[in-house]
């Protein structure tokens, strides 16, 4: 039996607004699992890396003789899906077309209205996709026995299967992601999630899921956290050093939702790296929950090679911490920030402005805490509701007019000119600009930033961005709140 060609695409384009690109670890994990379990030959294309039009994606699918096409899509890239699927249908009319990723997980059956796809996997992909492909390879078109998926029957009717999408409970049972299916050095030439240019790195995911219930989150992997063992994490790092170390790769970027949920695992990973004599560098752009970080864990990570991390405060208001279900212990976050920066780790603070019910005093509270904090850099994002999240449902119920005209195409995750707060637009975006000016407007902050940045020679590249956000705002207004005028 010949192997089935499975063509997997990470959909999206790299723009000046959103230039970030990382290896598609999710598709790499899916590809490795599928070829381990089924007679398939997967191919991975990252449209964001290649920055190519849909026509080129279709050409590559035809060139490899794709029989199954799978698209992984963020909501910010979903505008590309209808045209790409239409062209793919014309070129490969007999191919099975699937959609997964964050957009599928949030929009679910609505994706069927957007594009002529056969099936949606709204969540973790391995087990469900295996079942789908096995059914299809058996010559069947009835997918009703696979819990949680969404598909079209022979009549074209959209069917939403009951039950929860199956998940892999033992992550160590999964094969290592298919690094051989991507050109890793190509990613070293573009901007990754961590704002450090042109470094030789690899992205890793060592856990899935998060027990916290932040209202803006998609929750692709569920509420229960599942982790690779410390030994498996270090084994994968050792394998990658063996594969790419001769090219100078020693930098690992972790993309977990909550890497440090278990402090013991953090220490075990760090100690294993040291015991094996593995000299590495580690960056944690988003995956460290600050109020779970003990000094012991910080010291262990710093000793093992952590040099960059990000902490998510979001809001300095204790009331909004509860309202948004983030429930961050702010004093513990600040204490962890003091310790991590004392250890020489460059640290960024993430803040969000414009939550529903947020008052002027609460916005000022967030800015005050950020400006008094020990962090080297900070970002002040606009709160943006994505479909499928609790935040979106709250706004839809309380202020549906604020969702009118809300577009996600080509947006930066910094957010758009949408205002969910109690403040008028001009006041909210004034405070957003003020936050950047106050945070970066002290000689002490600039001195520490230059002194501790991993690539101080690159700071002139970032300076115009910070200056723009401090004076003009985040993004051009597309959807001002009704009755107000956007202010630049």
Secondary structure, DSSP 4 states (H G I P E B T S, - for coil): -PPEEEEEEE-----SSS------HHHHHHHHHHHHHSSEEEEEEEHHHHT--HHHHHHHHHHTT-SEEEEE--GGGGGGHHHHHHHHHHH-TT-EEEEESHHHHHHTTHHHHHS--SEE--S--HHHHHHHHHHHHTT----TTSTT-EEE-TT--EEE--SPPP--S-GGGSPPP-GGGS-HHHHTTS--SSS--S--EEEE--EE--S---TT---TT-SS-EE--HHHHHHHHHHHHHHHGGGT--EEEE--SSTTSSHHHHHHHHHHHHHTT---EEEESS---GGG--HHHHHHHHHHTEEEEEEEEE-S-HHHHHHTT----HHHHHHHHHHHHHTT-EEEEEEEE--TT--HHHHHHHHHHHHTS--SEEEEEEP-PPTTSHHHHHHHHH-GGGGTT---TT--TT--S---SSS-HHHHHHHHHHHHHHHH-SHHHHHHHHHH-TTGGGHHHHHHHHHHHHHT-SS--SSPPTT-----
